[in-house]
Amino acid sequence: MSTGYEQTGRVHQKQRTLEALVAAARTLVEEGETPTVQAAAERAHVSRTTAYRYFPSQATLLAAAHPEIGTQSILPPDAPSDVAERLELVVTAVTELVRDTERQQRTMLRLSLDLDRPGTEDLLLRQGRLISWLAEALAPLTEEIGASAVHTLAVAIRSTIGIESYVWLTDVAHVRPDEAVAIMRWNARSLLASAQRGSLPPKLSKGARRAMAES
């Protein structure tokens, strides 16, 4: 994640410092901590003053520490045109990410639920990144069901494949991690199949659509 400061002057050295701070923050997240800029600086052996030049707030640091921050699209350049294949690629990547970075994801989920903490809205779990990946995968359906329905379908699928669903399946339903991933992928395929048969998800309210558009 670029914060601007590292793009001037001794660029290569600054980039290394930035990467060290992000790596330190991710390590702290993995350990179940809520990393502050100062804590990340100490772990990365960087001065506090220097660290704040890269990350002026804890929110910007937490956003950079999220494992998905650099990903703009899940689909490869030669993505298939078949919507089911496209969705499978995205859902597989997302569920693997959730499982591979479970500790980071759980910490980010906990932080995103702390509505009183400054910067909560800046966390990626509250920015709809995953919905945009799903909407891109579902794009071939636009002509058939319309852009609004595609977006709503993306929201419906998102509700079944993220860290929130994974935590419920493993912690509440007590299924094994591999079973949780299989269920989440089955949910995504089932929702797509249902939409293709003409059973579309309920329309979202204007407020919900506006909120997602702004995120």
C-alpha positions in Angstrom: 0.0 0.0 0.0 1.5 3.3 -1.0 1.3 6.2 1.5 3.1 8.7 -0.7 6.1 9.4 1.5 8.1 6.5 0.2 7.7 7.7 -3.4 10.2 10.6 -3.1 13.9 10.8 -2.2 15.7 7.5 -1.5 12.9 5.4 -2.9 14.5 2.0 -2.6 15.5 2.4 1.0 12.1 3.9 1.8 10.3 1.0 0.1 12.3 -1.5 2.3 11.3 0.4 5.4 7.7 0.4 4.3 7.8 -3.3 3.7 9.4 -3.9 7.1 6.7 -1.9 8.8 3.9 -3.8 7.0 5.6 -7.1 7.7 5.9 -6.2 11.4 2.2 -5.2 11.5 1.1 -8.5 9.9 3.2 -10.4 12.4 1.6 -8.6 15.3 -1.9 -9.4 13.8 -0.9 -13.0 13.4 -0.1 -13.0 17.1 -3.5 -11.7 17.9 -2.4 -8.2 18.7 -3.9 -4.9 17.4 -0.8 -3.3 16.0 -0.2 0.4 16.7 2.2 2.4 14.6 4.6 2.5 17.5 4.4 -1.3 18.1 5.1 -2.0 14.4 8.0 0.5 14.5 9.6 -1.3 17.5 9.1 -4.7 15.9 10.6 -3.5 12.6 13.5 -1.7 14.4 12.4 1.6 12.9 12.1 4.9 14.8 8.6 6.0 15.8 9.1 9.3 14.0 10.0 7.5 10.8 7.1 5.1 11.1 4.6 7.9 11.3 5.9 9.4 8.1 4.7 6.2 6.4 1.6 5.6 8.4 0.2 8.7 10.0 -2.5 6.7 11.8 -3.2 3.2 13.1 -6.0 3.0 10.6 -3.6 3.4 7.6 -1.3 0.8 9.1 -4.1 -1.7 9.7 -5.3 -1.3 6.1 -1.9 -1.9 4.7 -1.5 -5.0 7.0 -4.5 -6.7 5.6 -3.5 -9.7 3.4 -5.7 -8.5 0.5 -4.6 -4.9 0.3 -2.6 -5.3 -3.0 -5.2 -7.4 -4.9 -7.3 -5.5 -7.4 -8.7 -8.5 -9.2 -8.7 -12.2 -8.7 -9.3 -13.2 -12.3 -6.3 -13.8 -14.6 -5.9 -11.8 -17.8 -7.1 -14.8 -19.8 -10.2 -15.3 -17.6 -12.8 -17.7 -19.1 -16.1 -16.3 -20.4 -18.2 -18.9 -18.6 -19.6 -17.3 -15.5 -19.5 -20.5 -13.4 -15.8 -21.0 -14.2 -15.1 -17.3 -13.4 -16.9 -17.6 -10.1 -15.1 -20.8 -9.2 -11.8 -19.1 -9.7 -12.7 -16.2 -7.4 -14.4 -18.3 -4.7 -11.5 -20.7 -4.6 -9.0 -17.9 -4.2 -11.0 -16.2 -1.5 -11.7 -19.3 0.5 -8.0 -20.3 0.3 -7.0 -16.9 1.4 -9.4 -17.0 4.4 -8.0 -20.4 5.5 -4.3 -19.6 4.8 -4.5 -16.2 6.7 -7.0 -17.3 9.3 -5.4 -15.6 12.2 -4.9 -12.3 10.4 -8.5 -12.5 9.1 -9.9 -13.2 12.6 -8.0 -10.2 14.0 -9.3 -8.0 11.3 -12.8 -9.2 11.8 -12.6 -8.4 15.5 -11.3 -5.0 14.7 -14.0 -4.3 12.1 -16.7 -5.0 14.7 -15.3 -2.4 17.1 -17.4 0.5 15.9 -16.1 2.9 18.5 -12.4 2.5 17.4 -11.2 5.3 15.1 -10.4 4.1 11.6 -12.8 1.1 11.7 -14.4 2.2 8.5 -11.0 2.1 6.7 -10.5 -1.6 7.2 -11.0 -3.7 4.1 -13.7 -5.9 5.6 -15.8 -2.8 5.6 -14.9 -1.6 2.1 -16.6 -4.2 -0.1 -13.4 -5.4 -1.9 -14.6 -9.0 -2.1 -18.0 -7.9 -3.5 -16.2 -6.1 -6.4 -14.2 -9.3 -7.1 -17.4 -11.4 -7.2 -19.2 -8.8 -9.3 -16.4 -8.9 -11.8 -16.7 -12.7 -12.0 -20.4 -12.5 -12.5 -20.2 -9.8 -15.1 -21.3 -12.1 -18.0 -24.7 -12.4 -16.3 -25.3 -8.6 -16.7 -27.1 -8.8 -20.0 -29.3 -11.6 -18.7 -30.3 -10.4 -15.3 -29.2 -6.8 -15.2 -26.4 -5.0 -13.3 -28.4 -4.4 -10.1 -29.2 -8.2 -9.8 -25.6 -9.0 -10.5 -24.5 -6.8 -7.7 -27.1 -8.2 -5.3 -26.0 -11.7 -6.2 -22.4 -10.8 -5.5 -23.5 -9.5 -2.1 -25.4 -12.8 -1.4 -22.4 -14.9 -2.3 -20.1 -12.7 -0.3 -22.2 -13.4 2.8 -21.4 -17.1 2.5 -17.6 -17.2 1.7 -15.8 -14.7 3.9 -14.1 -15.0 7.3 -17.4 -14.4 9.0 -18.9 -17.5 7.5 -15.7 -19.5 8.2 -15.7 -18.5 11.8 -19.3 -19.5 12.3 -18.8 -22.9 10.6 -15.7 -23.8 12.5 -16.5 -22.3 15.9 -20.2 -22.7 16.1 -21.1 -25.5 13.8 -17.8 -27.3 14.7 -17.0 -28.5 11.2 -13.4 -29.1 10.2 -11.6 -26.3 8.2 -11.7 -28.3 5.0 -15.4 -29.0 5.4 -16.0 -25.3 6.1 -14.3 -24.4 2.8 -16.2 -27.0 0.9 -19.5 -25.7 2.3 -18.7 -22.1 1.4 -17.8 -23.1 -2.1 -21.0 -25.2 -2.5 -23.0 -22.2 -1.2 -21.5 -20.0 -3.9 -22.2 -22.5 -6.7 -25.7 -23.0 -5.5 -26.5 -19.3 -5.4 -25.3 -18.9 -8.9 -27.2 -21.9 -10.1 -30.4 -20.5 -8.5 -30.0 -17.2 -10.2 -29.4 -18.8 -13.5 -32.7 -20.7 -13.1 -34.5 -17.4 -12.6 -34.6 -17.3 -8.8 -32.8 -14.0 -8.1 -31.9 -12.7 -4.6 -34.2 -10.0 -3.1 -33.5 -6.5 -4.2 -31.4 -4.3 -1.9 -32.7 -1.1 -0.5 -31.5 2.2 -1.9 -29.6 2.8 1.3 -27.7 -0.5 1.1 -26.9 0.1 -2.6 -25.7 3.6 -1.8 -23.5 2.4 1.1 -21.8 -0.3 -1.0 -21.3 2.2 -3.9 -19.5 4.6 -1.5 -17.3 1.8 0.1 
